[in-house]
Amino acid sequence: MSTTRATTKDRSAATTLLRLWPYVRPARARLVTAALVAILASCTGLVIPLVLKWMVDGPVADGDTAGVWLGALYLLLLGFAEALLFGLRRWLVARPLSHVEAEMRAGLYRHLQRLPVAFHDRWASGQLLSRATTDLMLLRMFLAFPLTFLLVNAVTIIVGVIIMLLQDWTLGLVILGPAIPVMITCMVFEKRYHSVARLAQDQVGDLTTVVEESVLGIRIIKGFGRHRSQARAFRELSGKLRGTELRKAGLLATIWGVITTLPEVAIGAALVLGCVQVADGDLSAGTLVAFLSTALALRWPVESIGFLLAMTQEAATATERYFEVMNESPEQEDAPLSPHKSAPDDEGLRFHQVRFRYPDAPEDSPPILDLIDLHIRPGESMALVGTTGSGKTTLTALVPRLHEVTSGHITLDGEDITAMPREELRSMVAVAFEEPTLFSASVKDNVLLGMDEGELDRALSVAQADFVHALPHGTDTQVGEQGLSLSGGQRQRLALARAVVGRPRFLVLDDPLSALDVHTEAAVEAALRDVLADTTALIVAHRPSTVLLADRVALLSDGRITAVGTHHELLRTNAEYAHLMSGTGEAEDDDR
């Protein structure tokens, strides 16, 4: 199971989390207010021990019933105020943090749309999904709780310790005894938990990928009876994730045990020492009650350090994973300083000494395409023919700049495509891929993709896709995820309709008729001839019938154009072409 893991620098959690500031900045006023409210609420709770001291040393010692009831009223009001303030804190952070999460998710989605195809070729979709869902949920939880309460609890502990030292400094020193061991434990825990948390989140991405692929490929799994092997793969990944989560739980249990046990021992020691002082008359009972009540009030802020640090580390790794994607360079829109210009009569689509090697390929590896020189005249259709793996699909992907050429130039009507904004280029060039991709949307939305609805019927007619009118809701019928509710030929015809709907100036078709029966293919070819008469087209072809749609044919062999001519000329003069067209060399395209 391959996965994508980016190498990250060894940063502290605080440094990593600071990268969230641009997203958090708009909500800073409410977050600061919420933190101050939480600090006030927590400190309100620390007033309760002082009221207890007053009650024990005053009304209780004097037998003043009215004073006891008054003290009870004070405690009730303090408790109510504390609860009200914590509720206000929650209200203050809920709306802005949900907005922060939504903005980060929208930003990630926009960035993914702008990233080059090479990025999506490298990254597993499950890893991207987990970053857009689980990781952003962890960040929202961190901003809502640990971010505030790490500060609130620190202030509460400091104020509480000051109160205890003012009550009795000897007992305060006893309580402070575990501070150094607890801090050392926290430092060790933070470093170890970071790596385990990162591994767990990567494994969640792997598991998401397996689930997604199993759902999308359910027909293959069932057709080949591979449900047991898929279940075994899922169990293995799930078992690895379970093991990692248990390691996380073990680390959390360790720190929780330390930061719970040591303070409890210190409180017990303070209790014994305090009782001795009260018995000797060196300490009032009310002071001891107030001291112990304050110490017990600090149990939660101290004990929460473990899982607050754990949530902080998980948020830090989630931030790393989020910015691993956001740091990827999007497709560059800037035109080169000296874009290639062709001669005035050099219009149509032309490849000038084009060489291409995939970005992740070793530099000393041979290029997929090497010194391609090809001219498709305005209004001309050219078929591209070659064996499997010769680079046909890669060549067609260069025209709309799904990949960037390694060297050389491609021009449309004499203008270098790198000098055009991608939006303009892709409005001029329409593409139909051999493997059609349909979205979970209506037939109409899949074909138009936001274009004018007036062209819909014409495009469906050209693609011989009139079958859509017989669907339950016509063109408003939802085709389901990946269009799997339709046959392969139906999906391919809708993809072809999508390509011709905008009357593009340049048309790139990657074996668009491979899934059609001979009768439908003939009907589509007849309709396509009218479309091709008004456009400049490059058509990847395997069948002679598709080749005959074109005015000329280019033979691609081992990444080079080795012959160009009409179909009949190449049959007479080129043995490789004649072999391909004989049917013995015909194969589905699988090139990269």
Residue pairs with C-beta under 8 A, 6 or more apart in sequence:
1 206
1 209
1 210
1 233
1 237
2 124
3 124
3 127
3 202
3 205
3 206
3 209
4 122
4 123
4 124
4 127
5 202
6 324
8 320
8 324
11 320
13 190
13 194
13 312
13 313
13 315
13 316
16 316
16 319
16 320
17 142
17 312
17 315
17 316
17 319
19 319
19 323
20 139
20 143
20 319
23 100
23 103
23 104
23 107
24 31
24 100
24 143
26 96
26 99
26 100
27 96
27 97
27 99
27 100
30 92
30 93
30 96
31 92
31 93
31 96
31 143
31 147
31 148
33 92
34 88
34 89
34 92
34 93
34 148
35 89
35 148
35 151
35 152
37 85
37 86
37 88
37 89
37 92
38 85
38 86
38 89
38 148
38 149
38 152
39 151
39 152
39 155
39 156
40 85
41 81
41 82
41 85
41 86
41 89
42 82
42 152
42 153
42 155
42 156
42 301
43 155
43 156
43 159
44 78
44 81
44 82
44 85
45 78
45 82
45 156
45 297
46 156
46 159
46 160
46 163
46 294
46 297
47 78
48 75
48 78
48 79
48 293
48 297
49 163
49 289
49 290
49 291
49 293
49 294
49 297
50 163
50 290
51 71
51 74
51 75
51 78
52 71
52 75
52 286
52 289
52 290
52 293
53 167
53 284
53 286
53 287
53 289
53 290
54 71
54 286
55 67
55 68
55 71
55 286
56 284
56 285
56 286
56 289
56 290
57 284
57 285
57 286
57 287
58 64
58 67
58 286
59 65
59 66
59 67
59 68
59 70
59 71
60 68
61 285
61 286
89 148
93 143
93 144
93 148
94 144
97 140
97 143
97 144
98 140
100 140
100 143
101 136
101 137
101 139
101 140
104 136
104 139
104 322
105 132
105 136
107 326
108 131
108 132
108 136
108 322
108 325
108 326
109 132
111 325
111 326
111 328
111 330
112 120
112 128
112 325
114 330
114 331
115 325
115 328
115 330
115 331
116 330
116 331
116 402
116 403
116 404
117 397
117 402
117 403
118 358
118 359
118 360
118 403
119 328
122 360
123 325
124 205
124 206
124 209
125 209
125 212
126 205
126 206
126 207
126 208
126 209
126 210
126 211
126 212
126 213
127 202
127 205
127 206
127 208
127 209
128 205
128 325
129 205
129 208
129 212
130 201
130 204
130 205
130 208
130 321
131 205
131 318
131 321
131 322
131 324
131 325
134 201
134 204
134 318
135 201
135 318
135 321
135 322
136 318
136 322
138 311
138 314
138 315
138 318
139 315
139 318
139 319
139 322
141 311
141 315
142 311
142 312
142 314
142 315
142 318
143 315
145 308
145 311
146 308
146 311
146 312
146 315
149 304
149 308
150 308
150 312
152 301
153 301
153 302
153 304
153 305
153 308
154 301
156 298
156 301
157 298
157 301
157 302
160 294
160 295
160 297
160 298
160 301
161 172
161 175
161 176
161 298
163 294
164 171
164 172
164 175
164 291
164 294
164 295
165 172
167 287
167 290
167 291
167 294
168 274
168 277
168 283
168 287
168 291
170 273
171 270
171 273
171 274
171 277
171 291
174 266
174 269
174 270
174 273
175 263
175 266
175 267
175 270
175 295
176 266
177 262
177 266
177 269
178 262
178 263
178 265
178 266
181 258
181 262
182 258
182 259
182 262
182 263
182 302
182 305
185 254
185 255
185 258
185 259
186 255
186 259
186 305
186 309
189 251
189 254
189 255
189 306
189 309
190 309
190 313
192 251
193 248
193 251
193 252
193 309
193 310
193 313
194 313
194 316
194 317
196 244
196 247
196 248
196 251
197 248
197 310
197 313
197 314
197 316
197 317
198 317
198 320
198 321
199 244
200 241
200 244
200 245
200 248
201 314
201 317
201 318
201 321
202 321
203 237
203 240
203 241
203 244
204 241
206 237
207 234
207 237
207 238
207 241
210 230
210 233
210 234
210 237
211 234
214 221
214 230
214 234
216 481
216 482
219 484
220 226
221 227
221 230
248 310
251 310
252 306
252 307
252 310
255 305
255 306
255 309
256 303
256 306
256 307
259 302
259 303
259 305
259 306
260 303
263 298
263 299
263 302
263 303
264 299
267 292
267 295
267 296
267 299
270 291
270 292
270 295
271 292
274 283
274 288
274 291
274 292
275 288
277 283
277 288
278 284
278 285
278 288
331 401
331 422
333 421
333 422
335 418
335 419
335 420
336 416
336 418
336 419
339 415
339 416
339 418
339 419
340 352
340 409
340 411
340 416
340 419
341 411
341 414
341 415
341 416
342 350
342 352
342 411
342 414
342 415
343 414
344 414
346 375
346 411
346 414
347 377
347 378
347 413
347 414
348 375
348 376
348 377
348 378
348 379
348 380
348 412
348 413
348 536
349 375
349 376
349 399
349 410
349 411
349 412
349 506
349 536
349 538
350 374
350 375
350 376
350 410
350 411
351 372
351 373
351 374
351 375
351 395
351 398
351 408
351 409
351 410
352 373
352 408
352 409
352 410
352 411
353 371
353 372
353 373
353 407
353 408
353 409
354 369
354 371
354 372
354 373
354 398
354 405
354 407
354 408
354 409
354 410
355 367
355 369
355 370
355 371
355 372
355 405
355 406
355 407
355 408
356 367
356 368
356 369
356 391
356 394
356 395
356 398
356 403
356 405
356 406
357 363
357 365
357 366
357 367
357 368
357 406
358 368
358 403
358 592
366 559
367 406
367 559
368 391
368 394
368 559
368 591
368 592
369 391
369 394
369 395
369 398
369 559
369 560
370 559
370 560
371 408
371 560
372 395
372 408
372 559
372 560
372 561
373 561
374 382
374 554
374 561
374 564
376 382
376 536
376 537
376 538
377 536
378 413
378 536
379 533
379 534
379 535
379 536
380 536
380 537
380 551
380 552
381 532
381 536
381 537
381 538
381 539
381 549
381 550
381 551
381 552
382 537
382 538
382 539
382 550
382 551
382 552
382 553
382 554
383 539
383 540
383 541
383 546
383 547
383 549
383 550
383 552
383 553
383 554
383 567
384 392
384 395
384 396
384 538
384 539
384 540
384 541
384 553
384 554
384 556
385 392
385 540
385 541
385 542
385 547
385 553
385 554
385 555
385 556
385 577
385 580
385 581
386 392
386 555
386 556
386 557
386 580
387 557
387 580
387 585
387 587
388 587
388 588
388 589
388 590
388 591
389 590
389 591
389 592
390 556
390 557
390 558
390 559
390 591
391 556
391 559
391 591
392 510
392 540
392 556
392 589
392 591
393 434
393 510
393 540
393 589
393 591
393 592
394 403
394 591
394 592
395 556
396 431
396 508
396 510
396 538
396 540
397 403
398 404
398 405
398 410
399 410
399 417
399 429
399 431
399 506
399 508
399 538
400 425
400 426
400 429
400 431
400 508
401 417
401 418
401 422
401 425
401 426
404 418
409 416
409 418
410 416
410 417
411 417
412 420
412 425
412 428
412 429
412 505
412 506
413 505
417 425
427 502
427 504
428 504
428 505
428 506
429 504
429 505
429 506
429 507
429 508
430 498
430 499
430 500
430 502
430 504
430 506
430 507
430 508
431 499
431 508
431 509
431 510
432 495
432 496
432 498
432 499
432 507
432 508
432 509
432 510
432 512
433 495
433 510
434 510
434 511
434 512
434 514
434 540
434 588
434 589
436 483
436 491
436 492
436 494
436 495
437 482
437 483
437 495
438 446
438 479
438 482
438 483
438 486
438 491
438 494
438 495
439 445
439 446
439 479
439 483
440 478
440 479
440 480
440 481
440 482
441 478
441 479
442 473
442 475
442 476
442 477
442 478
442 479
443 468
443 471
443 474
443 475
443 476
443 477
443 479
443 494
444 453
444 456
444 475
444 476
446 479
446 483
446 494
446 498
447 456
447 459
447 460
447 475
447 494
447 497
447 498
447 501
448 455
448 456
448 498
448 501
449 498
451 501
451 502
455 501
455 502
455 503
456 475
456 501
458 501
459 465
459 497
459 498
459 500
459 501
460 466
460 468
460 475
460 497
461 527
462 496
462 497
462 500
462 524
462 527
462 528
462 530
462 531
463 493
463 494
463 496
463 497
463 500
463 524
463 527
464 493
464 520
464 523
464 524
464 527
465 490
465 493
465 494
465 496
465 497
467 490
467 493
468 474
468 475
468 477
468 494
469 475
471 477
479 485
479 486
479 494
483 490
483 491
483 494
486 494
487 515
488 515
489 515
489 516
489 517
489 520
491 515
492 512
492 513
492 514
492 515
492 516
493 516
493 520
493 524
495 512
496 509
496 512
496 513
496 524
499 507
499 509
499 512
500 507
500 531
503 534
503 535
504 535
505 535
505 536
506 535
506 536
506 537
506 538
507 531
507 532
507 535
507 536
507 537
507 538
507 539
508 537
508 538
508 539
509 537
509 538
509 539
509 540
510 540
510 589
511 540
511 541
511 542
511 546
511 589
512 539
513 521
513 524
513 525
513 543
513 545
513 546
514 542
514 543
514 588
516 524
518 545
521 543
521 545
521 546
522 545
525 545
525 546
525 548
525 549
528 549
529 549
532 549
537 550
539 546
539 549
539 550
540 589
541 547
541 549
541 550
541 553
542 586
542 587
542 588
542 589
543 586
544 567
544 581
547 553
547 567
547 581
548 567
550 567
551 566
552 564
552 565
552 566
553 564
553 565
553 566
553 567
553 570
553 577
554 561
554 563
554 564
555 561
555 562
555 563
555 564
555 570
555 574
555 576
555 577
555 580
556 562
557 576
562 574
562 576
563 570
563 573
563 574
563 576
563 577
565 573
565 574
567 581
570 577
570 578
571 577
571 578
571 581
579 585
580 586
